[in-house]
Amino acid sequence: GIPYKQLTVGVPKEIFENEKRVALSPAGVQALVKQGFNVVVESGAGEASKFSDDHYREVGAKIQGTKEVLASDLIVKVRAPIYNSDLGVHEADLFKTAATLVSFIYPAQNPDLLKKLAEKKTTVLAMDQVPRVTIAQGYDALSSMANIAGYKAVVLAANHFGRFFTGQITAAGKVPPAKVLIIGGGVAGLASAGAAKAMGAVVRGFDTRAAALEQFKSLGAEPLEVDLKESGEGQGGYAKEMSKEFIEAEMKLFAKQCQDVDIIITTALIPGKKAPILFKKDMIESMKEGSVVVDLAAEAGGNIETTKPGEMYVHKGVTHIGYTDLPSRMATQASSLYSNNIIKLLKAISPDKENFYFEPKDEFDYGTLDHVIRGTVVMKDGKVIFPAPPPNNIPQGAPVKQKTVAELEAEKAATITPFRKTMTSASVYTAGLASTLGLGIIAPNSAFTQMVTTFGLAGIVGYHTVWGVTPALHSPLMSVTNAISGLTAVGGLVLMGGHYLPENAPQSLAVLSAFISSVNIAGGFLVTQRMLDMFKRPTDPPEYNYLYLLPGAVFVGGYAASLNSGYNIEQMMYLGSGLCCVGALAGLSTQGTARLGNALGMIGVAGGLAATLGGLKPSPELLAQMSGAMTCGGTIGLMIAKRIQITDLPQLVAAFHSLVGLAAVLTCVAEYMIEYPHFATDPAANLTKVVAYLGTYIGGVTFSGSLVAYGKLQGILNSAPLLLPGRHALNAGLLAASVGGMIPYMIDPSYTTGITCLGSVSVLSAIMGVTLTAAIGGADMPVVITVLNSYSGWALCAEGFLLNNNLLTIVGALIGSSGAILSYIMCVVSHQ
């Protein structure tokens, strides 16, 4: 590679007619300068986007002329190079030999341009060829521009429509809402649907793809379908060309809609082909006078027969908007997003901190960074390498029709006879009640019975809490449950000892458990808050979430005052904390209560930790050790969560989640070490040993599995499934070894055997977490994280039984059961 400091990035002024965008915003320039690049910007390049030359100078760029900028090592543009009439030369002729160009290129439509660039031995990264895969969402400039075009289409339609979008009833009369029909459920269509719905219109959406219709529905639009069933799923996230019969049924639907709706917005495109004509002249002429049509496919010929590309005019009383430069009409926003796309792409393909280097490969797996690089690079050192070969491990297409959980359950129930259904239900209740009797018989003491009661009731509450969760809140809900599961810190605090420092191995494990749990708690709640902030719109009313400090202060401060007065109310504090955690899970089920849910989670965790410290009554020296460990951990968690990019928040949840598993392992091992001298006289010794073993196993799987999930989502590991030969036999062997390890662990009373078995099962379970998670593709990692989140709840329960702690049992059962249900919901929805 070449050191960044030896490379110059050039940002020329766009000379395409009416183009107002610029390839890099001042913020983008600042990022490249910080990385080490030298950046030169053509004078006036950002003026149309409201970025002055002074803005660029302030962030470290140099302002130069056209020829100097185009002679840079790396040129970033919006539009493909064209002939410069002022200089009398083609822009590509001003490139230096072996330069790199990043721009929209459309290589299939511009063979002459590719030939000219090849003469200069140019390397070309086409922003229009970035594969539409999960890992490349941050670099997808087509989606960024389509998002703007969809929004602007609604604004233009509203500007030329003669009525309100929203319906009103006033003293002067009743105003009906505008009816908007949107064709195409891609990025542009969904952006239009969201904007029109927000303005109060009645929105209808049509797409040939079932998944797109579901997305229309999630935005509050009415999905329209034809009677003929045919999947429209195509390559790269686009729709495919449909059959003659489907098109005829489609045209009948559109003809009927034209007579009813006020506004039509079309976005239908098929890559490499002329846009399909979906609305004939007679359909448009059947619309009411004053109606508006916006054709976002105008640049490719248009979906409306009467569209004039690049123009706005009125035909038979219907206003036609056929502008082909909608993103450029919001130049500041479009330039900022496009700049972000370029910066993220450059950082991803060349992650080295010192040198700029990337190498396209012809062998690559679907959805990986190699897939992104090979798809984006259309020319390497003057050699045309477009189109890219197909990737390996291409996932199977989505189901034709997505069904809700309720619909699938109804179908499943319909196939079961009434007798079998009743018999199954009766058998389940029989087994459950018999198990309850069995647990009562084998219970070593009354404390165990009380703990099982708490566990059962909390599990039932958790089971019923998350059934109605909004799909958009799946990630925030996972994040807040992950933060709450950081109550593994309670186990660490209970087992800590010594003075300012721990004095033996168990105490060292305990302080480490409290430290890493604190990282998870503080970071987890901040990640949840940042996720929720993504849903906030500028038009939303102001929020006063700081007022939730009042109940938090009363809860924790009131406990401190009660403790100071001689009252021991730790069990009631645990109850209050548990109820707050229930409220947190319930609150994260809907948008309106999500922030309240996050606040309740914080109050619950704070109250639980305060009650733990109050119950322990540690010496001032030990309290300093506890406070130091948790303060350091919390500070680190906040720093990580604050600095991480928005797009990396889901994978950060997985990274934090691994800490919960590690803390569970440390706590279980430390508890065994501390309790071992009492095993000979303790009637509940066998129960303690079993729970410590199970907690260690679950924690190990959670720890390593979460790390693998993080690696796949972050792009550190290959997102394709790692299908090892004989993996089923390997996993079966690991499970058998883990279960078999309990035999010497329970039979041999020696300390050495016990610690050896716990150490072995922690290693075996960690390996099993890797093999299980690595065999699953990156696209399914959110489901994997939810399953592991459920595991961490059961590990927390194990800690509760070990320490006879009601709070850990309640919260563990909540997280375990709710995580299992959320995993089930996500699997059913995605047909897995």
C-alpha positions in Angstrom: 0.0 0.0 0.0 0.8 3.7 -0.2 1.0 5.8 3.0 -2.0 8.1 3.3 0.2 11.1 3.8 1.7 10.6 0.3 -1.8 10.6 -1.4 -3.8 13.6 -2.5 -7.6 13.4 -2.7 -9.2 15.7 -5.2 -12.7 17.1 -5.0 -13.6 18.8 -8.3 -16.6 21.0 -8.9 -19.4 19.1 -10.7 -20.0 20.5 -14.2 -23.0 18.3 -15.2 -26.0 20.6 -16.0 -28.0 21.6 -12.9 -25.8 19.4 -10.7 -25.5 21.1 -7.3 -24.0 18.3 -5.2 -20.4 17.9 -4.2 -18.7 14.6 -3.5 -17.3 15.5 -0.1 -18.7 17.7 2.7 -16.3 19.6 5.0 -17.0 16.9 7.6 -15.9 14.3 5.1 -12.8 16.2 4.3 -12.0 16.5 8.0 -12.2 12.7 8.3 -9.8 12.1 5.5 -7.3 14.7 6.7 -7.5 13.1 10.1 -6.7 9.8 8.5 -3.6 11.3 6.9 -4.7 12.2 3.3 -3.9 15.5 1.7 -7.2 17.0 0.3 -7.5 19.6 -2.4 -10.9 21.1 -3.3 -11.7 23.0 -6.5 -12.7 26.6 -5.8 -16.5 26.9 -5.6 -17.0 23.1 -5.6 -19.4 23.2 -2.6 -21.0 26.6 -3.1 -24.3 25.2 -4.5 -24.4 22.8 -1.5 -23.9 25.7 0.9 -20.3 24.7 1.7 -18.0 27.7 1.1 -14.3 27.5 0.3 -13.6 28.8 3.8 -15.5 25.8 5.3 -13.1 23.5 3.5 -10.0 25.5 4.5 -11.0 25.4 8.2 -10.9 21.5 8.1 -7.5 21.3 6.4 -8.2 21.3 2.7 -6.4 23.3 0.1 -8.4 25.2 -2.6 -7.0 24.9 -6.1 -8.0 25.0 -9.7 -9.7 22.4 -11.9 -6.6 21.0 -13.5 -4.7 20.7 -10.2 -7.6 18.9 -8.5 -8.2 16.5 -11.3 -4.5 15.6 -11.3 -4.9 14.1 -7.7 -4.1 10.5 -6.8 -7.7 9.8 -5.7 -10.5 11.8 -7.3 -14.0 11.7 -5.7 -17.0 12.8 -7.8 -20.7 12.6 -7.9 -21.4 12.5 -11.7 -19.2 10.4 -14.0 -16.4 12.4 -15.8 -17.7 14.4 -18.9 -16.4 16.8 -21.4 -15.5 20.2 -19.9 -16.5 22.8 -22.5 -14.8 25.7 -20.6 -11.4 24.0 -20.8 -12.1 22.2 -24.1 -11.0 18.9 -22.7 -12.6 15.8 -21.2 -12.3 15.5 -17.4 -10.8 12.0 -17.7 -7.9 13.4 -19.9 -6.8 15.5 -17.0 -6.4 12.5 -14.7 -2.9 11.4 -13.9 -1.8 8.0 -14.9 -2.8 5.2 -12.4 -5.2 7.5 -10.5 -8.2 6.2 -8.6 -11.7 7.5 -9.3 -14.7 7.1 -6.9 -17.9 8.2 -8.5 -21.3 7.2 -10.0 -20.2 5.5 -13.2 -23.0 3.2 -14.6 -20.4 1.1 -16.5 -22.9 -0.9 -18.6 -24.3 2.4 -20.1 -20.9 4.1 -20.5 -18.5 1.9 -22.4 -16.8 4.9 -24.1 -16.0 6.4 -20.7 -14.5 3.1 -19.5 -12.3 3.0 -22.6 -11.1 6.6 -21.9 -10.4 5.8 -18.3 -8.6 2.6 -19.3 -6.1 4.6 -21.4 -5.1 6.4 -18.2 -4.8 3.0 -16.3 -7.3 4.3 -13.9 -8.8 2.3 -11.0 -12.5 2.9 -10.7 -14.8 2.4 -7.8 -18.4 2.8 -9.0 -20.7 4.0 -6.2 -23.7 2.7 -8.3 -22.3 -0.9 -8.2 -22.0 -1.2 -4.4 -23.7 -4.6 -3.7 -26.9 -4.3 -1.8 -26.0 -6.5 1.1 -26.2 -5.9 4.9 -22.5 -5.1 5.4 -22.6 -2.4 2.7 -25.6 -0.4 3.9 -23.3 2.4 5.1 -21.8 2.7 1.6 -25.0 2.4 -0.5 -25.1 5.8 -2.2 -28.0 4.7 -4.5 -30.1 4.1 -1.4 -29.0 7.4 0.2 -30.0 9.3 -3.0 -33.2 7.4 -3.4 -34.2 8.2 0.1 -33.8 11.9 -0.6 -35.7 11.6 -4.0 -38.6 9.8 -2.3 -38.9 12.5 0.3 -38.5 15.4 -2.1 -41.2 13.8 -4.4 -43.8 14.1 -1.7 -42.7 17.7 -0.9 -43.0 18.7 -4.6 -46.4 16.9 -4.9 -47.7 18.7 -1.8 -46.5 22.0 -3.2 -48.4 21.6 -6.5 -51.5 19.9 -5.0 -54.4 22.3 -4.3 -55.5 20.9 -0.9 -54.2 19.8 2.5 -52.6 16.3 2.7 -54.3 15.8 6.1 -58.0 15.7 6.6 -59.6 18.4 8.6 -63.0 19.3 10.1 -63.3 23.0 10.6 -66.1 25.6 11.1 -65.8 26.3 7.4 -66.4 22.8 6.3 -64.8 19.3 6.1 -61.6 18.7 4.1 -61.0 15.1 3.1 -57.4 13.7 3.3 -55.3 13.4 0.1 -55.0 9.9 -1.3 -51.5 9.0 -2.4 -50.6 5.9 -4.4 -46.9 4.9 -4.4 -45.6 2.3 -6.9 -42.5 0.5 -5.9 -41.5 -0.4 -2.3 -37.8 0.2 -2.6 -35.9 2.9 -0.7 -37.5 5.8 -2.6 -41.0 4.4 -2.4 -40.8 3.7 1.3 -39.3 7.2 1.9 -42.3 8.7 0.0 -44.7 6.5 2.0 -43.3 7.6 5.3 -43.3 11.3 4.3 -46.8 11.3 2.9 -48.2 9.4 6.0 -46.5 11.8 8.3 -48.2 14.7 6.5 -51.6 13.1 7.1 -52.4 11.5 3.7 -54.1 8.2 3.1 -51.3 6.2 1.5 -51.5 3.1 -0.7 -48.5 1.1 -1.8 -47.9 -1.4 -4.6 -45.0 -3.7 -5.3 -44.5 -7.1 -6.9 -42.4 -8.2 -3.9 -44.2 -9.6 -0.8 -41.5 -8.2 1.6 -41.9 -4.7 0.2 -45.7 -4.9 0.7 -45.0 -5.8 4.4 -42.8 -2.8 4.7 -45.5 -0.5 3.2 -47.8 -2.0 5.8 -45.4 -1.3 8.7 -45.3 2.4 7.7 -49.1 2.6 7.9 -49.8 2.4 4.2 -52.4 0.2 2.7 -50.7 -2.5 0.6 -52.3 -3.2 -2.8 -52.2 -6.7 -4.4 -53.4 -8.3 -7.6 -55.3 -11.6 -7.5 -52.6 -13.4 -9.6 -49.8 -14.8 -7.3 -46.3 -14.3 -8.7 -43.1 -13.4 -6.8 -41.3 -10.2 -8.0 -38.1 -10.8 -6.1 -35.1 -10.0 -8.3 -31.3 -9.7 -7.9 -29.6 -7.1 -5.7 -32.8 -6.0 -4.0 -34.6 -4.9 -7.2 -37.8 -6.3 -8.6 -37.7 -8.6 -11.6 -39.7 -8.3 -14.8 -43.2 -9.9 -14.4 -45.2 -12.2 -16.7 -47.7 -10.9 -19.3 -50.7 -12.1 -17.2 -49.4 -10.4 -14.1 -48.9 -7.1 -15.9 -52.4 -7.2 -17.3 -53.9 -7.7 -13.8 -51.6 -5.0 -12.6 -52.8 -2.5 -15.2 -56.4 -3.1 -14.3 -55.6 -2.3 -10.7 -53.8 0.9 -11.6 -56.6 2.0 -13.9 -59.1 1.6 -11.1 -56.8 3.5 -8.7 -56.3 6.4 -11.1 -60.0 7.3 -10.8 -59.8 7.4 -7.0 -56.4 8.8 -5.9 -55.1 12.4 -5.9 -51.4 11.8 -6.2 -49.3 9.1 -7.8 -45.6 8.6 -7.2 -43.8 5.9 -9.3 -40.4 4.5 -8.6 -40.3 1.2 -10.6 -37.0 0.4 -12.2 -35.4 -2.8 -13.6 -31.6 -2.6 -13.7 -30.1 -2.2 -17.2 -33.5 -1.8 -18.9 -35.9 1.0 -19.8 -38.4 1.8 -17.1 -41.6 -0.1 -17.6 -44.7 1.9 -18.6 -47.2 1.3 -15.8 -49.7 4.2 -16.5 -51.0 4.7 -20.0 -52.2 8.1 -21.3 -55.9 7.2 -20.9 -55.3 6.2 -17.2 -53.8 9.6 -16.4 -56.5 11.4 -18.2 -59.1 9.6 -16.1 -57.6 11.3 -12.9 -59.4 14.2 -11.2 -58.4 17.6 -12.3 -55.8 19.1 -9.9 -54.2 15.7 -9.4 -50.4 15.4 -9.3 -48.1 12.6 -10.6 -44.4 12.4 -9.8 -42.3 10.0 -11.9 -39.1 9.1 -10.2 -38.2 6.7 -13.0 -38.1 9.7 -15.5 -34.4 9.4 -16.1 -34.9 5.9 -17.4 -37.8 6.8 -19.6 -40.5 7.0 -16.9 -43.3 4.8 -15.6 -46.0 7.2 -16.9 -46.6 7.4 -20.6 -47.2 11.2 -20.4 -44.0 12.0 -18.5 -41.6 14.5 -20.0 -38.1 13.7 -18.4 -36.6 16.7 -16.8 -39.7 18.8 -17.0 -42.8 19.8 -15.1 -46.0 20.5 -17.0 -49.8 20.1 -16.9 -51.6 17.6 -19.1 -55.4 17.5 -19.0 -55.5 19.1 -15.6 -52.9 16.7 -14.1 -49.6 18.2 -13.0 -46.7 16.0 -14.2 -43.3 16.2 -12.4 -40.6 14.4 -14.3 -37.5 16.0 -12.7 -34.4 13.8 -13.0 -32.3 15.7 -10.4 -34.4 15.4 -7.2 -31.4 14.6 -4.9 -29.6 17.7 -6.4 -32.6 19.8 -5.4 -31.7 19.0 -1.7 -28.0 19.5 -2.4 -26.8 20.1 1.2 -28.4 16.9 2.5 -27.6 14.9 -0.5 -23.9 15.9 -0.4 -23.6 15.2 3.3 -25.0 11.7 2.9 -23.0 10.9 -0.3 -19.9 12.1 1.5 -20.6 9.8 4.4 -21.0 6.9 2.0 -17.6 7.6 0.4 -15.8 8.0 3.7 -17.2 4.8 5.1 -16.4 2.9 1.9 -12.8 4.1 1.8 -12.3 3.2 5.5 -13.9 -0.2 5.0 -11.9 -1.3 1.9 -8.7 0.0 3.3 -8.8 -0.5 7.1 -5.0 -0.2 7.6 -4.2 2.8 9.7 -1.0 3.8 7.8 -1.4 2.7 4.2 -4.1 2.8 1.5 -4.5 -0.6 -0.1 -7.3 -2.8 -1.4 -7.3 -5.9 -3.6 -10.4 -7.2 -5.5 -10.7 -11.0 -5.5 -12.6 -13.2 -8.0 -13.4 -15.7 -5.3 -15.5 -14.3 -2.4 -18.5 -15.2 -0.3 -21.9 -13.4 -0.4 -22.3 -10.5 2.0 -18.6 -10.2 2.9 -16.3 -7.2 2.5 -14.6 -9.0 -0.4 -18.0 -9.1 -2.0 -18.3 -5.3 -1.6 -14.8 -4.6 -2.9 -15.2 -6.8 -6.0 -18.6 -5.5 -6.8 -17.6 -1.8 -6.5 -14.3 -1.9 -8.4 -15.2 -1.9 -12.1 -11.7 -1.2 -13.4 -8.4 -2.1 -11.9 -5.2 -0.3 -13.2 -7.0 0.3 -16.6 -8.4 -3.3 -16.9 -12.2 -3.5 -17.0 -13.3 -6.1 -14.5 -17.0 -5.4 -14.7 -19.3 -7.2 -14.1 -18.2 -9.0 -11.0 -18.5 -12.8 -10.9 -21.3 -14.2 -8.7 -20.4 -14.7 -5.1 -20.3 -18.0 -3.3 -22.9 -19.1 -0.7 -25.7 -16.9 -2.1 -28.7 -17.2 0.3 -32.0 -18.6 -0.9 -34.6 -16.1 -1.8 -37.2 -14.8 0.7 -40.6 -16.5 0.9 -43.2 -15.3 -1.6 -45.6 -14.2 1.2 -44.5 -13.1 4.7 -47.0 -14.1 7.3 -47.5 -12.8 10.8 -46.9 -14.9 13.9 -50.7 -15.0 14.5 -51.4 -16.3 11.0 -48.8 -19.0 11.2 -50.1 -20.1 14.6 -53.6 -20.2 13.2 -52.5 -22.4 10.3 -50.6 -24.7 12.6 -53.6 -25.0 15.0 -56.0 -25.8 12.1 -54.0 -29.0 11.2 -54.4 -30.4 14.8 -57.5 -32.3 15.8 -59.5 -31.1 18.8 -58.7 -34.3 20.8 -55.0 -34.0 20.1 -55.0 -30.3 21.0 -56.8 -30.9 24.3 -54.6 -34.0 25.1 -51.4 -32.0 24.5 -52.6 -29.2 26.7 -53.6 -31.6 29.5 -50.2 -33.4 29.2 -48.3 -30.2 29.6 -50.2 -29.2 32.7 -49.8 -32.7 34.2 -46.1 -32.6 33.6 -45.8 -29.1 35.1 -47.8 -29.9 38.2 -45.9 -33.2 38.7 -42.6 -31.4 38.4 -43.8 -28.9 41.1 -44.5 -31.8 43.5 -41.1 -33.4 42.7 -39.3 -30.2 43.4 -41.1 -29.9 46.7 -40.0 -33.4 47.7 -36.4 -33.0 46.8 -36.0 -29.4 48.1 -33.1 -29.3 50.6 -34.6 -26.4 52.5 -37.5 -23.9 52.6 -35.3 -21.2 51.0 -35.0 -23.3 47.8 -38.8 -23.7 47.7 -39.2 -20.0 48.0 -36.7 -19.4 45.3 -38.4 -21.8 42.9 -41.7 -20.0 43.5 -40.1 -16.6 42.7 -38.5 -18.2 39.6 -41.8 -19.6 38.3 -43.8 -16.4 38.8 -41.1 -14.3 37.2 -40.8 -16.6 34.3 -44.6 -16.4 33.6 -44.4 -12.6 33.7 -41.5 -12.6 31.3 -43.3 -15.0 29.0 -46.3 -12.6 28.6 -44.3 -9.4 28.5 -42.8 -9.3 24.9 -45.5 -10.9 22.7 -46.7 -7.6 21.4 -43.3 -6.0 20.8 -43.0 -3.8 17.8 -40.6 -5.2 15.2 -38.6 -1.9 15.0 -37.9 -2.2 18.8 -36.4 -5.7 18.7 -32.8 -4.3 18.8 -33.5 -1.8 21.6 -35.3 -4.5 23.6 -32.3 -6.8 23.2 -30.1 -4.0 24.3 -32.0 -3.1 27.5 -32.4 -6.8 28.6 -28.6 -7.1 28.0 -28.0 -4.0 30.2 -30.3 -5.4 32.9 -28.5 -8.8 32.8 -25.4 -6.9 33.9 -26.9 -7.5 37.4 -24.3 -10.3 37.4 -22.5 -7.5 39.2 -24.6 -8.4 42.3 -23.0 -11.8 42.4 -19.5 -10.2 42.2 -20.3 -7.7 45.0 -21.6 -10.5 47.3 -18.4 -12.5 46.9 -15.9 -9.6 47.1 -13.7 -9.4 50.1 -10.4 -8.0 51.4 -9.6 -4.4 52.0 -8.7 -2.0 49.2 -7.6 -5.0 47.2 -8.8 -8.6 47.0 -6.7 -11.0 49.1 -7.3 -14.4 47.4 -8.3 -16.0 44.1 -12.1 -16.1 44.7 -12.1 -12.4 45.7 -10.1 -11.5 42.6 -12.6 -13.4 40.4 -15.4 -11.6 42.1 -14.0 -8.1 41.6 -13.3 -8.9 37.9 -17.0 -10.1 37.6 -18.2 -6.8 39.1 -16.0 -4.8 36.9 -17.0 -6.3 33.6 -20.7 -6.4 34.6 -20.4 -2.6 35.2 -19.1 -2.2 31.6 -22.2 -3.9 30.4 -24.7 -2.0 32.5 -23.5 1.5 31.7 -22.7 0.8 28.1 -25.9 -1.2 27.6 -28.3 1.5 28.8 -26.5 4.2 26.7 -26.7 2.0 23.6 -30.4 1.6 24.2 -30.9 5.3 24.5 -28.9 6.0 21.3 -31.0 3.4 19.5 -34.2 5.0 20.6 -32.9 8.4 19.6 -32.7 7.1 16.0 -36.6 7.1 16.0 -36.8 10.7 17.1 -37.9 13.2 14.5 -37.3 17.0 14.6 -41.0 17.6 14.7 -41.5 15.4 17.8 -42.5 17.3 21.0 -39.7 18.0 23.5 -38.9 15.3 26.0 -38.3 15.7 29.7 -36.7 12.3 30.5 -34.6 13.8 33.3 -37.8 13.9 35.4 -37.4 10.2 35.8 -34.5 11.0 38.1 -37.3 11.9 40.7 -38.6 8.3 41.2 -35.0 7.0 41.0 -33.8 9.4 43.7 -36.8 8.5 45.9 -36.3 4.8 45.4 -32.5 4.7 46.1 -32.4 7.7 48.4 -35.3 6.5 50.4 -33.6 3.2 50.9 -30.4 4.9 52.1 -32.4 6.9 54.6 -34.3 3.8 55.8 -31.0 1.9 56.2 -29.5 4.7 58.2 -32.6 4.6 60.5 -32.0 0.9 61.2 -34.6 -0.6 58.8 -33.6 -3.7 56.8 -35.8 -3.6 53.7 -33.5 -5.3 51.2 -36.2 -7.8 50.1 -38.7 -5.0 49.3 -35.9 -3.2 47.4 -35.4 -6.4 45.4 -39.1 -6.6 44.7 -39.2 -2.9 43.6 -36.2 -3.5 41.4 -37.7 -6.6 39.9 -40.9 -4.7 39.1 -38.9 -1.9 37.4 -37.2 -4.5 35.3 -40.6 -5.9 34.3 -41.7 -2.4 33.4 -38.5 -2.0 31.3 -39.3 -5.0 29.2 -43.0 -4.0 28.8 -42.0 -0.4 28.0 -39.7 -1.4 25.2 -42.6 -3.1 23.5 -44.0 0.1 22.0 -42.6 3.4 20.7 -44.6 5.6 23.0 -43.3 4.0 26.2 -39.8 2.9 25.0 -37.9 5.7 26.8 -39.9 5.1 30.0 -38.9 1.5 29.7 -35.2 2.4 29.5 -35.5 4.7 32.5 -37.2 2.0 34.5 -34.4 -0.4 33.7 -31.9 2.0 35.0 -33.9 2.6 38.2 -34.3 -1.2 38.7 -30.6 -1.9 38.3 -29.6 1.0 40.5 -32.0 -0.1 43.2 -30.8 -3.6 43.1 -27.1 -2.6 43.4 -27.9 -0.2 46.3 -29.8 -2.9 48.2 -27.0 -5.3 47.7 -24.5 -2.9 49.1 -26.9 -2.1 52.0 -27.4 -5.7 52.8 -23.6 -6.5 52.8 -22.7 -3.4 54.9 -19.0 -3.6 53.7 -16.1 -1.9 55.5 -15.0 1.5 54.2 -12.0 -0.2 52.6 -14.0 -2.9 50.9 -16.6 -0.3 49.8 -13.8 1.6 48.2 -12.8 -1.5 46.3 -16.4 -2.1 45.2 -16.9 1.5 44.1 -13.6 1.6 42.3 -14.3 -1.6 40.3 -17.8 -0.5 39.3 -16.9 3.1 38.5 -14.0 2.1 36.3 -16.2 -0.5 34.5 -19.1 1.9 34.1 -16.9 4.7 32.7 -15.3 2.4 30.2 -18.8 1.2 29.1 -20.0 4.8 28.6 -17.0 5.7 26.6 -17.3 2.8 24.3 -21.1 3.3 23.8 -20.7 7.0 23.2 -18.0 6.8 20.6 -19.3 3.9 18.6 -21.0 4.8 15.3 -24.8 4.5 15.0 -24.5 1.8 12.4 -22.4 -0.3 14.8 -24.8 -0.3 17.7 -26.4 -3.7 17.1 -23.1 -5.5 17.1 -22.0 -3.6 20.2 -24.9 -5.2 22.0 -23.4 -8.6 21.1 -20.0 -7.5 22.4 -21.4 -6.2 25.7 -23.4 -9.4 26.0 -20.3 -11.5 26.0 -19.3 -9.8 29.2 -22.5 -11.1 30.9 -21.5 -14.7 30.1 -17.9 -14.1 31.3 -19.2 -12.6 34.6 -21.5 -15.6 35.1 -18.5 -18.0 34.7 -16.4 -16.0 37.1 -19.1 -15.7 39.7 -20.0 -19.5 39.6 -16.3 -20.5 40.0 -15.7 -18.0 42.8 -18.8 -19.2 44.6 -17.6 -22.8 44.4 -14.2 -21.8 45.8 -15.8 -19.9 48.7 -18.5 -22.5 49.6 -16.2 -25.6 49.2 -15.2 -25.7 52.9 -18.9 -25.9 53.9 -19.9 -28.7 51.5 -19.4 -31.5 54.1 -22.0 -30.0 56.5 -24.3 -28.2 54.1 -27.5 -30.2 53.2 -27.8 -28.1 50.0 -24.2 -28.8 48.9 -25.2 -30.9 45.9 -27.7 -28.3 44.7 -25.0 -25.6 45.0 -22.5 -27.7 43.0 -25.1 -28.5 40.2 -26.1 -24.9 39.8 -22.5 -23.7 39.8 -21.7 -26.3 37.0 -24.8 -25.3 34.9 -24.1 -21.6 35.4 -20.5 -22.0 34.2 -21.6 -24.0 31.1 -24.3 -21.5 30.1 -22.0 -18.5 30.7 -19.3 -20.1 28.6 -21.6 -20.6 25.6 -22.9 -17.1 26.0 -19.4 -15.6 26.2 -17.9 -17.1 23.1 -21.1 -17.2 21.0 -21.6 -13.5 21.6 -18.1 -12.7 20.5 -18.5 -14.7 17.3 -21.8 -12.9 16.6 -20.1 -9.5 17.2 -17.3 -10.5 14.8 -19.7 -11.5 12.0 -21.8 -8.4 12.3 -18.8 -6.1 12.5 -17.2 -7.7 9.5 -14.1 -8.9 11.5 -15.2 -12.5 10.7 -16.5 -14.0 7.5 -20.3 -13.6 7.7 -20.9 -16.8 5.7 -21.8 -20.0 7.7 -18.7 -22.0 8.8 -19.8 -25.5 8.0 -17.1 -27.7 9.5 -17.0 -31.3 8.3 -18.6 -33.5 11.0 -19.7 -30.4 13.0 -22.8 -32.2 14.3 -20.6 -35.0 15.7 -18.2 -32.4 17.1 -21.1 -30.5 18.9 -22.5 -33.8 20.2 -19.1 -34.7 21.5 -18.6 -31.4 23.2 -22.1 -31.7 24.8 -21.4 -35.2 25.9 -18.1 -34.2 27.5 -19.7 -31.3 29.3 -22.5 -33.5 30.7 -20.0 -36.4 31.5 -17.8 -34.0 33.4 -20.6 -33.8 36.1 -20.0 -37.4 37.1 -16.5 -37.0 38.6 -17.5 -33.4 39.7 -20.4 -34.8 41.8 -18.8 -38.0 43.0 -15.3 -36.9 43.9 -15.4 -34.5 46.9 -11.9 -33.2 46.4 -11.3 -29.5 45.7 -8.9 -30.2 42.8 -11.3 -32.4 41.0 -14.1 -29.8 41.4 -12.0 -26.9 40.1 -10.7 -29.0 37.2 -14.2 -30.0 36.2 -15.4 -26.4 36.3 -12.4 -25.2 34.3 -12.9 -28.0 31.8 -16.6 -27.2 31.3 -15.9 -23.5 30.9 -13.4 -24.3 28.0 -15.7 -26.9 26.4 -18.7 -24.6 26.5 -16.7 -21.7 25.1 -15.6 -24.0 22.2 -19.2 -25.1 21.7 -20.4 -21.5 21.6 -17.9 -20.9 18.8 -18.9 -24.0 16.7 -22.6 -23.4 17.1 -22.6 -19.7 16.3 -20.0 -19.9 13.5 -22.2 -22.3 11.6 -24.9 -19.6 11.3 -24.8 -16.8 8.6 -24.3 -13.2 9.5 -27.9 -12.2 8.4 -29.3 -14.4 11.2 -27.0 -13.0 13.9 -29.8 -10.8 15.5 -31.8 -14.0 16.2 -28.6 -15.7 17.6 -28.0 -12.7 19.9 -31.6 -13.0 21.2 -31.1 -16.7 21.9 -27.8 -16.0 23.8 -29.6 -13.2 25.6 -32.1 -15.8 26.9 -29.1 -18.0 27.9 -27.7 -15.2 30.0 -31.0 -14.9 31.8 -30.8 -18.6 32.9 -27.2 -18.0 33.9 -28.4 -15.1 36.1 -31.0 -17.4 37.6 -28.2 -19.9 38.4 -26.4 -17.1 40.3 -29.7 -16.3 42.2 -30.0 -19.9 43.3 -26.3 -20.0 44.3 -26.5 -16.8 46.4 -30.1 -17.2 47.6 -30.8 -13.8 46.0 -34.4 -13.1 44.9 -33.4 -10.2 42.6 -31.1 -12.3 40.5 -33.7 -15.0 40.3 -36.5 -12.6 39.3 -34.5 -10.7 36.7 -32.9 -13.9 35.3 -36.3 -15.6 34.8 -37.6 -12.4 33.2 -34.7 -12.2 30.7 -34.6 -16.0 30.1 -38.3 -16.4 29.3 -38.8 -13.1 27.4 -35.6 -13.8 25.4 -36.9 -17.2 24.4 -40.2 -15.8 23.3 -38.6 -13.0 21.4 -36.3 -15.5 19.7 -39.4 -17.6 18.7 -41.1 -14.5 17.3 -38.1 -13.5 15.2 -37.7 -17.0 13.9 -41.3 -17.5 12.9 -41.5 -14.1 11.2 -38.4 -15.0 9.1 -39.6 -18.6 8.5 -36.6 -20.2 10.2 
